[in-house]
Amino acid sequence: MHDGFTSGTAKPVHPQLSTVLLTLCIAAIGLFQFLTIRDGHDWGDDFAMYIRHARNLSEGRPYSDTGYLYNPENPNLGPRLYPPVTPILLLPVYKFAGFSLRGMKAVMVLSFLIALVMAYKIGRRYLPWQWALALVLAIGFNPLFRAAKEVIGSDLPFLFMVLATLYFADRIFSGFKTSIPKLIGLGVLIYLSCATRSVGLILIPTLLIYGLIRRKPGSAVVVSGIAMLLIAAQGMILPPAESSVLQLFANSPIHVLLQCFHYLLLLPGLWRNGVSKLASLLISAGSLLLFCLGLEATWRKQVRVYDIFAACYLLLISAFIEVVPRYMFPLEIYYLLYVVVGAFEVKSRFPRRYKLLAAAVAAVVVLSYTANYATRDWSPKTTGISDPQYREMCRFVEGNTDANARLIAGKPRLLALMTGRTVAAYSGLAELPSYMNKIGATLVLTGGSPANDDLVKYCAERPDMFHVVQRIGPFVLYRFQSDPHN
């Protein structure tokens, strides 16, 4: 229930009406999301690891048997193992529908819908129920989140885990009494967030700081201890991820500040309409004003756990060497929350004009979203795993190479999933021959992804070292001979 953190007098709440309308909104958003699922998948091969882990769970194979050979000189590609929650969520789809990309994207949609329910509950901590519903609609129909479901991965499952954790942390630590079962439940939620995406670990310092603010440091320590025990237990069950984590972080405070700025510049992407950059800029400026107004209205009363998380999480992802836009999903929800809080604050300060202002804001958002959708490509994806020539090359590799063969490819995790072979990524072309000798790789697959262009050129210019085995469209399979004179 709205707890008065924004000014103004809320109308009486109608629990049944609010529940019915929330259900209708979630159903409408869900229908929209399901109907707009595109066939295929893009070239990124993160998703291949989650599917491979799900297949291993389904078939009773070792969780770590992915076929992906981790290259410590190329840590940005990803670790040898991924956290288990997303593969577990994909498991029922693989079990009953096999390699169904649509079915797995449906899991992403369901994760998003649960995240919307949690966003509504968080919104109710700040706002009357009508305004919390507006928040749900603003998130649910946003083009950025419509596109997010097209990627099979941990982004949307992590989003609902984090929102659930923050909501219950706020509820538990804002109450007068805390019970052991509630603290255990919160510890489990933090663990599940970490077991969905490793950056969920930032929830532990977030909670410890919030515990100090709420004068409940003991409870925060108990929750953090439970989460860490569960993380340690997972580490005893699953083999180590074998990743050079420290290599992913920058060692310069200036870099972190620049990355923070870079990430914040991604927020206007929520209003990108694909038609007018000026209109997008004006909407972004207006939403920024509302965000600041909402932030000021709540911070003068109390700093909440969401605020602490946003600051800690932004610093963490900014410490990474590379900018990963999808890491911004939790912060984009946080941003939209305060935009709506700011709009409600305008209503309380200008009660006679708020209806006109609210109608204008709603019209601008609807037009922005509609313009964006009008310029979107709704056709099936035809690259990567959806490319018939790539699939044909994968069948050739599977049928004409030894089961123990090792390969180099620009998208090693996808090739490993499609062929059952062991595949590694390369780091630098100058070290490619020595690295292939080191790991015993005898084949190289080039072509397809633009990220591979350097490898395509390198192999094509060295016919004495790389002999063409098969050529299908842009894809070329080479056999590597380390000694051209042999």
C-alpha positions as CSV (number, residue, x, y, z in Angstrom):
1,M,0.0,0.0,0.0
2,H,1.1,3.5,-0.8
3,D,3.1,4.6,2.3
4,G,3.1,8.4,1.8
5,F,6.7,8.8,0.5
6,T,5.3,11.3,-2.0
7,S,3.3,14.2,-1.1
8,G,-0.4,14.6,-1.7
9,T,-3.5,12.7,-0.5
10,A,-4.2,9.3,-2.1
11,K,-7.7,8.2,-2.8
12,P,-9.0,5.2,-1.0
13,V,-7.6,2.0,-2.4
14,H,-9.9,-0.6,-4.1
15,P,-8.1,-3.9,-3.6
16,Q,-10.3,-5.9,-5.9
17,L,-10.4,-3.3,-8.7
18,S,-6.6,-2.8,-8.5
19,T,-6.0,-6.5,-8.7
20,V,-8.3,-7.0,-11.6
21,L,-6.8,-4.1,-13.5
22,L,-3.3,-5.3,-12.8
23,T,-4.2,-8.8,-14.0
24,L,-5.7,-7.3,-17.2
25,C,-2.6,-5.2,-17.8
26,I,-0.2,-8.1,-17.3
27,A,-2.4,-10.2,-19.6
28,A,-2.4,-7.6,-22.3
29,I,1.3,-7.1,-22.1
30,G,1.9,-10.8,-22.0
31,L,-0.3,-11.3,-25.1
32,F,1.6,-8.5,-26.9
33,Q,5.0,-10.0,-25.9
34,F,4.0,-13.5,-27.0
35,L,2.6,-12.4,-30.3
36,T,5.7,-10.3,-31.2
37,I,8.2,-13.1,-30.7
38,R,10.4,-13.3,-33.8
39,D,11.7,-16.7,-35.1
40,G,15.4,-17.3,-34.9
41,H,18.1,-15.7,-32.8
42,D,20.9,-13.2,-33.4
43,W,24.6,-14.0,-33.7
44,G,25.5,-13.7,-30.1
45,D,26.2,-17.2,-28.6
46,D,25.7,-16.6,-24.9
47,F,22.3,-18.3,-25.3
48,A,24.0,-21.4,-26.6
49,M,25.6,-22.0,-23.2
50,Y,22.3,-21.7,-21.4
51,I,20.7,-24.2,-23.8
52,R,23.6,-26.6,-23.5
53,H,23.4,-26.5,-19.7
54,A,19.7,-27.1,-19.9
55,R,20.3,-30.1,-22.3
56,N,22.8,-31.5,-19.9
57,L,20.4,-31.3,-17.1
58,S,17.7,-32.9,-19.2
59,E,19.9,-35.8,-20.4
60,G,21.7,-36.4,-17.1
61,R,25.1,-35.3,-18.4
62,P,27.6,-33.4,-16.3
63,Y,26.6,-29.7,-16.1
64,S,30.1,-28.6,-17.2
65,D,30.0,-30.7,-20.4
66,T,29.4,-27.8,-22.8
67,G,32.1,-28.3,-25.5
68,Y,33.3,-24.8,-25.0
69,L,37.0,-24.6,-24.3
70,Y,37.6,-21.5,-22.2
71,N,40.5,-19.3,-23.4
72,P,42.0,-17.3,-20.5
73,E,43.4,-14.8,-23.0
74,N,39.8,-13.9,-24.1
75,P,37.9,-13.6,-20.9
76,N,35.3,-11.2,-22.2
77,L,33.7,-14.0,-24.2
78,G,32.5,-15.6,-21.0
79,P,33.3,-18.3,-18.4
80,R,33.3,-22.1,-19.0
81,L,30.2,-22.4,-16.9
82,Y,27.1,-20.2,-16.5
83,P,25.0,-19.9,-13.3
84,P,22.3,-22.5,-13.0
85,V,19.0,-20.7,-12.5
86,T,18.4,-19.8,-16.2
87,P,19.2,-23.3,-17.5
88,I,16.8,-24.7,-14.8
89,L,14.1,-22.3,-16.1
90,L,14.7,-23.5,-19.7
91,L,14.8,-27.2,-18.7
92,P,11.0,-27.9,-19.0
93,V,11.0,-26.4,-22.5
94,Y,13.9,-28.5,-23.6
95,K,12.5,-31.6,-21.9
96,F,9.1,-31.4,-23.7
97,A,9.8,-29.3,-26.8
98,G,13.5,-29.9,-27.5
99,F,15.4,-27.2,-29.3
100,S,12.5,-24.7,-29.5
101,L,13.7,-21.2,-29.6
102,R,10.1,-19.9,-29.4
103,G,9.5,-22.0,-26.3
104,M,12.6,-20.6,-24.6
105,K,11.7,-17.1,-25.5
106,A,8.3,-17.7,-23.9
107,V,10.3,-18.4,-20.7
108,M,11.9,-15.0,-21.1
109,V,8.4,-13.4,-21.5
110,L,7.1,-15.2,-18.4
111,S,10.2,-13.9,-16.5
112,F,9.4,-10.4,-17.7
113,L,5.8,-10.6,-16.6
114,I,6.9,-11.7,-13.1
115,A,9.3,-8.7,-13.1
116,L,6.3,-6.5,-14.0
117,V,4.4,-7.8,-11.0
118,M,7.3,-7.0,-8.7
119,A,7.7,-3.6,-10.3
120,Y,4.0,-2.9,-9.5
121,K,4.6,-3.9,-5.9
122,I,7.6,-1.7,-5.7
123,G,5.7,1.1,-7.2
124,R,3.0,0.7,-4.5
125,R,5.7,1.5,-1.9
126,Y,5.8,4.9,-3.4
127,L,2.5,5.5,-5.3
128,P,-1.2,5.0,-5.4
129,W,-2.2,1.9,-7.3
130,Q,-3.3,3.8,-10.4
131,W,0.1,5.3,-10.8
132,A,1.8,1.9,-10.1
133,L,-0.3,0.5,-13.0
134,A,1.0,3.4,-15.2
135,L,4.5,2.3,-14.3
136,V,3.7,-1.3,-15.3
137,L,2.3,-0.1,-18.7
138,A,5.3,2.2,-19.3
139,I,7.7,-0.7,-18.7
140,G,5.6,-3.5,-20.3
141,F,5.1,-1.9,-23.7
142,N,8.5,-0.2,-23.9
143,P,10.2,-1.2,-27.2
144,L,13.5,-1.8,-25.4
145,F,11.9,-4.5,-23.2
146,R,10.0,-5.9,-26.1
147,A,13.3,-6.6,-27.8
148,A,14.8,-8.0,-24.6
149,K,12.8,-11.2,-24.8
150,E,14.4,-12.0,-28.2
151,V,17.6,-12.9,-26.4
152,I,17.6,-16.2,-24.5
153,G,19.7,-15.6,-21.5
154,S,19.8,-14.4,-17.9
155,D,18.7,-10.8,-18.4
156,L,15.0,-11.0,-17.7
157,P,15.2,-13.9,-15.1
158,F,17.8,-11.7,-13.3
159,L,15.5,-8.7,-13.5
160,F,12.7,-10.4,-11.7
161,M,15.0,-12.0,-9.1
162,V,16.5,-8.6,-8.3
163,L,13.2,-6.8,-8.1
164,A,11.7,-9.5,-5.9
165,T,14.8,-9.3,-3.6
166,L,14.7,-5.5,-3.3
167,Y,10.9,-5.5,-2.7
168,F,11.1,-8.0,0.1
169,A,14.2,-6.4,1.6
170,D,12.3,-3.1,1.7
171,R,9.3,-4.7,3.3
172,I,11.3,-6.7,5.9
173,F,13.7,-4.0,6.9
174,S,11.0,-1.3,7.0
175,G,8.9,-3.2,9.5
176,F,9.2,-3.1,13.2
177,K,9.8,-6.8,13.6
178,T,11.8,-9.2,11.6
179,S,11.4,-13.0,11.9
180,I,14.0,-15.7,11.2
181,P,11.8,-17.3,8.4
182,K,11.6,-13.9,6.6
183,L,15.4,-13.4,6.9
184,I,16.0,-17.0,5.6
185,G,13.7,-16.3,2.6
186,L,15.5,-13.1,1.8
187,G,18.8,-14.9,2.0
188,V,17.5,-17.5,-0.5
189,L,16.3,-14.7,-2.8
190,I,19.8,-13.1,-2.8
191,Y,21.3,-16.5,-3.5
192,L,18.9,-17.0,-6.4
193,S,19.9,-13.6,-7.9
194,C,23.5,-14.6,-7.7
195,A,22.8,-18.0,-9.2
196,T,21.1,-16.2,-12.1
197,R,23.8,-13.7,-12.8
198,S,27.1,-13.3,-10.9
199,V,26.7,-9.5,-10.5
200,G,23.8,-10.3,-8.1
201,L,26.6,-10.5,-5.5
202,I,26.2,-6.7,-5.2
203,L,23.0,-7.3,-3.3
204,I,25.0,-8.4,-0.3
205,P,26.8,-5.0,0.3
206,T,23.6,-3.3,-0.7
207,L,21.7,-5.0,2.1
208,L,24.5,-4.5,4.6
209,I,24.5,-0.7,3.9
210,Y,20.7,-0.7,4.1
211,G,20.8,-2.6,7.4
212,L,23.0,0.1,8.9
213,I,20.6,2.8,7.7
214,R,17.6,1.0,9.1
215,R,19.5,0.2,12.3
216,K,19.2,-3.5,11.8
217,P,22.8,-4.5,11.0
218,G,22.4,-7.9,12.7
219,S,19.5,-8.9,10.5
220,A,21.5,-7.8,7.4
221,V,24.5,-9.9,8.5
222,V,22.2,-12.9,9.0
223,V,20.7,-12.6,5.6
224,S,24.1,-12.1,3.9
225,G,25.5,-15.1,5.8
226,I,22.6,-17.3,4.6
227,A,23.2,-16.1,1.0
228,M,26.9,-16.7,1.2
229,L,26.4,-20.2,2.6
230,L,24.2,-21.1,-0.3
231,I,26.7,-19.7,-2.8
232,A,29.4,-21.8,-1.1
233,A,27.2,-24.9,-1.3
234,Q,26.7,-24.3,-5.0
235,G,30.4,-24.0,-5.5
236,M,30.9,-27.4,-3.9
237,I,28.3,-29.0,-6.2
238,L,29.3,-27.3,-9.5
239,P,32.9,-27.3,-10.8
240,P,34.7,-23.9,-10.8
241,A,33.8,-21.6,-13.7
242,E,37.4,-21.3,-14.7
243,S,37.3,-17.7,-15.7
244,S,39.8,-14.9,-15.2
245,V,37.4,-12.6,-13.4
246,L,39.9,-9.9,-12.5
247,Q,40.8,-9.5,-16.2
248,L,37.2,-8.2,-16.8
249,F,37.7,-5.2,-14.5
250,A,39.5,-2.0,-15.2
251,N,42.0,-0.7,-12.7
252,S,41.4,3.0,-13.2
253,P,39.0,5.1,-11.2
254,I,38.8,7.4,-14.3
255,H,37.6,4.5,-16.4
256,V,34.9,3.7,-13.9
257,L,33.6,7.3,-13.9
258,L,33.7,7.4,-17.7
259,Q,31.8,4.0,-17.9
260,C,29.2,5.4,-15.4
261,F,28.6,8.3,-17.7
262,H,28.5,6.0,-20.7
263,Y,25.8,3.8,-19.0
264,L,23.8,6.8,-18.0
265,L,23.8,8.0,-21.6
266,L,22.0,4.8,-22.5
267,L,18.8,5.8,-20.5
268,P,17.5,8.0,-23.4
269,G,17.3,4.8,-25.4
270,L,14.1,4.2,-23.5
271,W,12.5,6.9,-25.6
272,R,14.2,6.3,-29.0
273,N,11.4,6.4,-31.5
274,G,13.2,5.7,-34.8
275,V,11.7,8.7,-36.5
276,S,12.8,12.0,-34.9
277,K,16.0,12.4,-32.8
278,L,14.8,15.8,-31.7
279,A,11.6,14.4,-30.3
280,S,13.5,11.6,-28.5
281,L,15.9,14.3,-27.0
282,L,13.0,16.4,-25.8
283,I,11.2,13.4,-24.2
284,S,14.5,12.3,-22.6
285,A,14.9,15.8,-21.2
286,G,11.4,15.9,-19.8
287,S,11.7,12.4,-18.3
288,L,15.0,13.5,-16.7
289,L,13.3,16.4,-15.0
290,L,10.6,14.1,-13.7
291,F,13.2,11.6,-12.5
292,C,15.0,14.3,-10.6
293,L,11.8,15.6,-9.1
294,G,10.8,12.1,-8.0
295,L,14.2,11.5,-6.6
296,E,14.1,14.7,-4.6
297,A,10.6,14.0,-3.3
298,T,11.6,10.6,-1.8
299,W,15.2,11.3,-0.7
300,R,14.1,14.2,1.5
301,K,12.0,11.6,3.4
302,Q,14.2,8.6,3.3
303,V,16.8,6.7,1.2
304,R,15.4,3.3,0.2
305,V,17.1,0.0,-0.6
306,Y,16.4,0.6,-4.3
307,D,18.5,3.7,-4.2
308,I,21.5,2.0,-2.5
309,F,21.2,-0.9,-5.0
310,A,21.2,1.5,-8.0
311,A,24.3,3.3,-6.9
312,C,26.2,0.1,-6.0
313,Y,25.1,-1.8,-9.1
314,L,26.1,1.1,-11.4
315,L,29.5,1.3,-9.9
316,L,30.0,-2.5,-10.3
317,I,29.0,-2.7,-13.9
318,S,31.0,0.5,-14.7
319,A,34.1,-1.3,-13.3
320,F,33.9,-3.8,-16.2
321,I,36.2,-3.0,-19.2
322,E,33.4,-3.4,-21.7
323,V,30.0,-1.6,-21.7
324,V,27.2,-4.2,-21.8
325,P,23.9,-2.3,-22.4
326,R,21.6,-5.2,-21.2
327,Y,23.2,-4.9,-17.8
328,M,21.2,-1.6,-17.5
329,F,17.7,-3.3,-17.3
330,P,17.4,-3.0,-13.5
331,L,18.6,0.6,-13.6
332,E,16.1,1.4,-16.4
333,I,13.3,0.1,-14.2
334,Y,14.6,2.2,-11.4
335,Y,14.7,5.2,-13.7
336,L,11.1,4.7,-14.9
337,L,10.0,4.3,-11.3
338,Y,11.2,7.7,-10.4
339,V,9.9,9.2,-13.6
340,V,6.4,8.1,-12.6
341,V,7.0,9.3,-9.0
342,G,8.0,12.6,-10.4
343,A,4.9,12.8,-12.5
344,F,2.8,12.1,-9.4
345,E,4.7,14.8,-7.6
346,V,3.7,17.2,-10.4
347,K,0.1,16.2,-9.8
348,S,0.4,17.0,-6.1
349,R,2.0,20.4,-6.7
350,F,-0.3,21.4,-9.6
351,P,-3.6,19.7,-8.7
352,R,-5.7,21.8,-11.1
353,R,-3.6,21.1,-14.2
354,Y,-2.4,17.6,-13.6
355,K,-5.1,16.0,-15.7
356,L,-4.1,17.9,-18.7
357,L,-0.4,17.3,-18.0
358,A,-1.0,13.6,-17.4
359,A,-2.9,13.3,-20.7
360,A,-0.1,15.1,-22.5
361,V,2.6,12.8,-21.0
362,A,0.5,9.7,-21.8
363,A,0.0,10.8,-25.4
364,V,3.7,11.6,-25.9
365,V,4.7,8.1,-24.5
366,V,2.2,6.3,-26.7
367,L,3.3,8.2,-29.8
368,S,6.9,7.6,-29.0
369,Y,6.3,3.8,-28.6
370,T,4.1,3.6,-31.7
371,A,6.7,5.4,-33.8
372,N,9.4,3.1,-32.6
373,Y,7.3,0.0,-33.4
374,A,6.4,1.4,-36.8
375,T,10.1,1.4,-37.8
376,R,10.9,-2.1,-36.3
377,D,11.8,-5.1,-38.3
378,W,9.2,-7.8,-37.3
379,S,10.4,-10.5,-39.8
380,P,12.2,-13.7,-38.6
381,K,15.9,-13.4,-37.9
382,T,18.0,-14.9,-40.6
383,T,21.5,-14.8,-39.2
384,G,23.4,-17.1,-36.9
385,I,21.6,-20.2,-35.8
386,S,18.8,-19.2,-38.3
387,D,21.1,-19.1,-41.3
388,P,20.5,-22.3,-43.4
389,Q,24.1,-22.2,-44.7
390,Y,25.4,-22.1,-41.2
391,R,23.2,-25.0,-40.1
392,E,24.4,-26.9,-43.2
393,M,28.0,-26.2,-42.2
394,C,27.3,-27.4,-38.7
395,R,25.9,-30.7,-40.1
396,F,29.0,-31.1,-42.2
397,V,31.3,-30.6,-39.2
398,E,29.2,-33.0,-37.1
399,G,29.2,-35.7,-39.8
400,N,32.7,-35.4,-41.2
401,T,35.0,-34.7,-38.3
402,D,36.2,-36.9,-35.4
403,A,34.0,-36.7,-32.2
404,N,37.1,-35.6,-30.3
405,A,38.1,-32.9,-32.8
406,R,38.9,-29.4,-31.6
407,L,38.1,-26.3,-33.5
408,I,38.6,-22.5,-33.4
409,A,35.6,-20.3,-34.2
410,G,34.4,-16.8,-33.7
411,K,31.3,-18.1,-32.1
412,P,32.6,-21.2,-30.3
413,R,29.7,-21.8,-27.9
414,L,27.2,-21.9,-30.7
415,L,29.3,-24.2,-32.8
416,A,29.9,-26.5,-29.8
417,L,26.1,-26.7,-29.2
418,M,25.3,-27.4,-32.8
419,T,28.0,-30.0,-33.5
420,G,28.9,-31.6,-30.2
421,R,32.6,-30.8,-30.8
422,T,35.1,-29.0,-28.5
423,V,35.5,-25.4,-29.7
424,A,37.6,-22.5,-28.5
425,A,37.8,-18.8,-29.2
426,Y,41.0,-17.1,-30.3
427,S,42.4,-14.0,-28.6
428,G,44.9,-12.5,-31.0
429,L,45.7,-13.6,-34.6
430,A,49.4,-13.4,-34.0
431,E,49.2,-16.1,-31.4
432,L,46.6,-18.2,-33.3
433,P,49.0,-20.9,-34.6
434,S,50.8,-21.4,-31.2
435,Y,47.4,-21.4,-29.4
436,M,46.0,-24.1,-31.8
437,N,49.1,-26.2,-31.2
438,K,48.8,-25.8,-27.5
439,I,45.2,-27.0,-27.3
440,G,45.4,-29.5,-30.1
441,A,43.0,-27.7,-32.4
442,T,43.1,-28.9,-36.1
443,L,40.2,-27.0,-37.7
444,V,39.1,-23.4,-38.0
445,L,35.6,-22.2,-39.0
446,T,35.3,-18.7,-40.4
447,G,32.6,-16.5,-41.8
448,G,29.1,-15.3,-41.0
449,S,29.5,-12.9,-38.1
450,P,31.1,-9.5,-38.8
451,A,33.1,-10.0,-35.7
452,N,34.9,-12.7,-37.5
453,D,36.2,-10.6,-40.4
454,D,39.8,-10.5,-39.2
455,L,39.9,-14.3,-38.9
456,V,38.4,-14.7,-42.4
457,K,41.2,-12.6,-43.9
458,Y,43.9,-14.2,-41.8
459,C,43.1,-17.8,-42.9
460,A,42.4,-16.9,-46.5
461,E,45.8,-15.2,-46.8
462,R,47.7,-18.2,-45.5
463,P,46.8,-21.2,-47.8
464,D,50.0,-23.0,-46.9
465,M,48.9,-23.2,-43.2
466,F,45.1,-23.3,-43.6
467,H,43.7,-25.7,-46.2
468,V,40.1,-25.4,-47.3
469,V,38.0,-28.5,-46.3
470,Q,34.6,-27.2,-47.1
471,R,33.0,-23.9,-48.3
472,I,29.3,-23.2,-47.8
473,G,28.3,-19.7,-48.7
474,P,30.3,-17.3,-46.5
475,F,31.4,-20.1,-44.1
476,V,34.7,-21.8,-44.7
477,L,36.1,-24.8,-42.8
478,Y,39.9,-24.9,-42.8
479,R,42.3,-27.7,-41.7
480,F,45.3,-26.3,-39.8
481,Q,48.8,-27.5,-40.5
482,S,51.3,-26.0,-38.2
483,D,54.3,-27.0,-40.3
484,P,53.6,-26.1,-43.9
485,H,56.7,-28.0,-45.1
486,N,55.5,-31.3,-43.5
